């Protein structure tokens, strides 16, 4: 049975968001550390980001270094870096030391260069070098999101030797389900599961029981989304990351992949509609306006093209005002049909389902789908139009225009993201705006031209 609101997974009481607000109003007096420990770091991070700098410091002083680190790792990296920069150096260093290297690098990457160098300069040399190594990779690459703490054993070891090593060092690493086997030079040889190790005879060599082909293995400079896609495709808990010589230097775990997919989905949804990829609802007015205005200006230009089309038929509309009444019906349904295709096409491109040679059959199918939907929708709309206006020709105009427009928008919804990808542009970046141009200009032209031919 699922825990009730206000309860943690173990049945104990935890803080709700409104409880935290009440504590904030009382300067965090009466804070229950046990309830706090049962509250998810993600929810605490959502609360923390809404506080002013002084209040954030007051709240974090109530928390252990471990819990503070867990909260920071659940927040957006920009917010975490801002909070960390406000701390005294000793507290910030303790928190960084308690974090996994990839989580620490995730936060440190967003610090101002002076703050970053100051803090890393005070960390132990090994810890600082590990973080610097991770920072050398772009944030959206496999190397930028990997953890260097890997479960690895030598292929020439016996099973007993491997198990002894895992007992000594495995507690420091994530995901013990999969262990990677390497040769004497550190190159990846294969993988072995913990289940295999437990069941194998102790004197057998790791090379005798390993699986030589490791699904999803990627290089440090490969896109992080590629690793996420491989994990989803093969149902993996982790994927190994290799350097240019094939040496194992890290791994990406399932929790990192969730962050990658969430960030990618958020980015695509927001830029699809012209918002900033990293924009949040709590950003300042000035920041949001500067992120949104460029694409709104582009949209203004495409809308102006639609207005130009209407102006070409001004005299016809004056003679038959019913054209103006039903014109928006045509563009609205066309935009909806194209938007459905656009969403499916962008998702297919993102997941790698759209392969080379698929473009023609996909476009043909989407055209047929659009025409079919336009035919059925047009029949209903034409019937309603004929009943309301008692004008059979107007109803036929609506039917024919909807069929053609929705068919056109179907193929446009597939071709636009495909074309943008071939131009090495993000298909989600401006596809919706170009689709709107098609529906507003060509859709209106089709409707008004048919109206002139059939009704005037």
N, C-alpha and C positions, 0 to 999 in steps of 0.2 A: 504494500500500500504506500502511495506517495506521501511524503511528509506534508503536513498542513502548513499554511502560511505562518511564518514566524518560528518554524521549527527547522532544525538542521536535519541532514540525512540520518544521523544517529538518534533522532528523536529529541535531542536537547533543544532548548530555546536559543534562538539567535536574534540578532538585531535586524529589524526591518528598516527600510530607508527613512520612514517617518520617525522611528525611534531615534535614529542618528541625528535627525534634524532637531528633535527635542533636546537631546544631549548638547548639541551645539549651542542652543539658546541658553543653556545653563552652564556654559563654559566647560563642558564635558565632565562636570561633577557627577559622581555616581556611575561612572563607566565600569561595567562588569567585564572583567578580562576573560572569563569563561565563555560568556555569550559572544564576546568579540572573536574568540578563537573559533567559534562555530560558524561565524559569518563568512561568506565567501570573499576572498580577496578582490574579486571582480566587482562585487557590490560596494565594498569599502572604497575601491578606487573610483567608482562613479560618484560616491559621496565626496571624496577628497578633492576631486577636480573642481567641485563647485565652491570650494572655500577660498577665502583670501589667503595670501601668503602667511600672515601671522597666525591665522586659525589653522592652517595646514601644519605649521610647526607645533602648535599646541596639541593637536590631535596625534601627530606622529610621536611626540614625546611619551605618549601613553602606551606605545606599542614596542614590542621587542624588535631587535634588528632583523630577525628572520621574518616576522610578519610584515614589517615595513617593506622588506625586499620583495616579498610575494605580492604585495599590493602594487608596488611600482612596476613590477614585471607584467601586471595585468592591465596597466593603463597605456594610453597612447604614448609613444616614445617621447614626443615633444613635451607632454605634460609631466612625464616621469623625470625628464631631464631638468625641467624647470623646478620641480620640487627638490631634486637632489642638489641642484646648484645653490639652493637657499640654506642647506644644512651646513653645520660645522663640519670641517674636513674629517675629523675623527669619526663622526657618526656616518658620514657618507662613505668613508673607506671601509668601515665595518659592514655596511650594507652591501657594497660592491663585492666584498670578499665572500659573503654568504650566497651570492647569486651564482647561477650557472654561467659559464663564460659567455654563451650566446645571449643570455638575458642581460648580462652586464654590458656587452658590446651594443646591444639594442638601445640601451639608455644612453651610454656614453657617446654614441655616434651623434646624438642631438645636442650635446653640450657645446657651449662656445669654446673655440680652440684654446683660449687661456685657461678656462675651467677644466677642460679635458686634460691638458698637459699637466696642470697642477695636481689633479687627483691621481692620474696614472703615475706621475713621478713619485708619489708617496706610497704606492702599492708595492708589495714584494715584486722583485724583478720578474720571476716566472709568471705571476698573475698578470702583470702589466704587459709582458711580451705576448701572452696568449690573447689578450684583448686587442693589442695593436695588430696582431696577425689577422684577426677577424675583421678589423676595421679596414684592412688593406683591400678587402673585396667590396664590390658594390653591394648596397643593402638589398637589392632585389635579385642577387645571385645565390646559388647554392652555398658558396663559401660564406656569404654574408649572413646566412641564417643557421648555419650548422653549429653543432657543439663539437669541440675537439676531444671531449671525453668519450672514447669509443670502447666498446667491448671487443677486444681483439686478442687472438691467440696465434701462436706460430703453427704452421702446418706440420712441422716436424716434431711437435710436442705430442706426448701421449695424452689420452683423455684424463688420466689422474693429474697430470701436470697442469692441464688447462683448468680443471676444477679447482685445484689449489690456488691458482692465480686469481680466479674469479672470486674466491672466498676472501682473498686479501684485498683486491682492488675493485671488485664489482659494485660495492656499495657506493662508490663515488660516481658511477655512471648511470645514465638513463637506459631503460628498456633492455633488460637482460634476456628477453625472449630470443633475440637473434645475436649471435656472436660471429664476428668476421675473422676469417683466417688469412694470415699474411705470410709471405716468405721472408727470408733473411734480410731483404732490402726494403721491407715494408710494403711491397706490392700486394694488392688484393688477390687472393687465390680462390676464395669462395666463402660460403657461410655455413654455419651449423647452428641448430636450435638447442636451447637448454634441455629440451626433452630428449634429443638425440644424445647429448652428453651424459645425461643421467642413466640412460638405458644401455649405453655402449660399454664394452669391456674396458677396464682401466688401462690395459697395456696396448690398446689399439692407437694408431696414429690418427691425429686430426685429419690428415690428408686422405685417410681411408674412408672417413665418414662424411666429409664435407660435400656440399652441393656446389659444383664448380661455377655454375652460371648464377650470378646474383642479379635478380630483377631490379631495375630502377637505378642501378649504379650511375652516378653522374659526376661530372668534373666540376671543380670549384667555380669556374666562370660560366657554367650553364645557368639559364634562368631558374630562379627558385620555383616558378610555376611548373616547370618541367618535372621537378622532383615531386611536387604535389600531385601532378597528374599521374605519375608512375605509381605513387602510393595508393591513389584511388583506384587505378586500373587493376593492380595486382593484390590489393588488400593487405599492404605491408604495414608493419609497425614502425619501420625505419628504413632509410636508404643510405648507403655509404657514399661518401664524397671523396673523390680522388684528385691528386694533383696532376700536372701534365705528364709525369712519368708513371702514372698508374698507382702511386703510393697512397695508402689509406690515410687521410688527414682529418677525417671527421665523419659525422653522420647527422642526418636530419630526422627528427622524431615526429610522431604523429601530432603532438601538441603544437609544434612549429608549423606543420602543414595546415592545421585548423586556422592559425593566424594568417598564413599566406592566402588561403582561400577566402577568408572573411575580408581581408584587406583588398584582394583582387575584385571580389564581388561588389564591395562598397565603392571602390574606385570606378568600376564599369557602370554601375547604376547611376552614380552622380555625374560622371562626365557624359553619359548618354543623354542627359538632360541639360548639359551645359554648366553644371556646378563644378566646383573644385574637387579634384580627386581626393584630397586630404581634408576637405572641409567638414566641420561638425556643426551641430545645431547651437553650440555654445560659443562659436567664433564671433569676433567683433563685427559690427556692421561694416566698417571700412574694409576689413579683410575679405568678407564675403562678397561685397560689391565689386572689388577689384578682380576677384576670381570669376564672377559671373558675367560681368559686363561685356567682355570680348565676344562671347558667343551670342549674347543678346543682340549685339550690333550686327553680327553676321545674319542672325535670324531676321533682323529688321530689313536687311538687304533682300533676303529671299521673300519676305512678306511683301516688299515693294514690287517684286516681279509679279506676284499674284494680283496686287492692286492694278498693275499695268494691264494685265490680261482683262480684268473686269472693265477697265476704262475703254478698251477696244470695242466692247459690246454695249457701251452706254446707251446708244440710241435704241438698240434692240430691247434692252431691259426697260427703257421708258415706254416702249410700245406694249410689252408684255411683262408686267411687274411680277407675275407668278414665277418667272425665271429666277428672280432674286430670292424668292421665298424658299425654293427647293435647291438652290445652288449650294447652300451650306450643308444640306443633307448629303450631297454627293461627296464633298471634300471631307466631311467628318467620318463617314463610313470608309472612304478610301484610306484615310490616315490610320484608322483602327486596323484595317486589313493589312496594310503595310507594316504597321507597328508589330503585329503578331508575328509576321514573317521575320522582321528585323530581329526580334528577341530570340527566336529560335536559331537564326543564322549566326548571330554573335556568340550564342552559347556553344554552337557546334564548332565554330572556329576556335573558341577558347579551350574547349576540351579536346581538340585535335580530331573530331569526328569528320571534319571536312577535309578529305584527302585530295591529292592531285588527280585531276580527271573527273571530279565529282561536280564541277561547276555547271556544265551543260544539263545533265539530268536533273540536278537540284533546281535550276532555274525553270526548266520545263514543268517539273512537278508543281512548283510554287505558282507558276502562271496558271496552270490548270486549276489548282486550289482556289486562286483568286477569282478566276472566271466562274467557277462553280458557286463560290460563296456570293459573288456578285449577281449571278443569275437568280439564285434563291432569294437573296435579300431584295433584289430588284423587283421580283414578282410581288412580294409583299408590299413594298413601297409603292409600286405602280398601282396596285389594287386600291390602296388607301388614297393615293393621289387622285385616281379616277373617281372614287366615291365622293371625295371632298370637293373636287372642282368640276365634276361632270365633263371633263375634257379628256377624251381617250388618247389623243395625240400627246398631251402633256404627260399622261401616265406612261405611254410608250417611251417618251424621251427620258423620263426618270429611270425606267427599266434598262434601256440601252446604255445610258451614261454610267449607271452603277456597275453594270456588267463589265464594261470596258475599263472604267477607272479602277475597280478592285482587282481586275486582272493585271493591269499595269502596275499597281502598287504592290502586288504580290511579287512580280519579277524584280521591281525596284528594291524591295526589302531584302532580296537575296543578293542582287548585284552590287548594291552600294557597299556593304561591309566587305564583300569579296574584292571589289575594286580598291578600297582603301587599304586592305592588307597588301595587295600587290604593289601599291605605292609606298609600302613600308610605313603606313600610318596606323594608329590604333583604331580598329573598326568601331569601337564604342565612342571615340572622341567626338565625331561630328556626324555620324550616320543619321541620327534622328533629325538633325537640321536639314540635311540634304533630302531626306524622305519627305519632310514637310514642304520643301520646295517643289517636289514632284506632285504631291497631292494638291497644293494650293495653286500652282500654275497650270500644269498639264491637266489635272482633274477638272479645274474650272473651265479651261479652254474646251475640253471635250464636251462638257455639259452645255456650255453656252453656244458652241458651234452647232451641236445637234439641235438645240432649241431653235436656232435661227433657220436651219434647214427644214425642220419639220413643222414649226409653228408660225413662221412669218412668210 
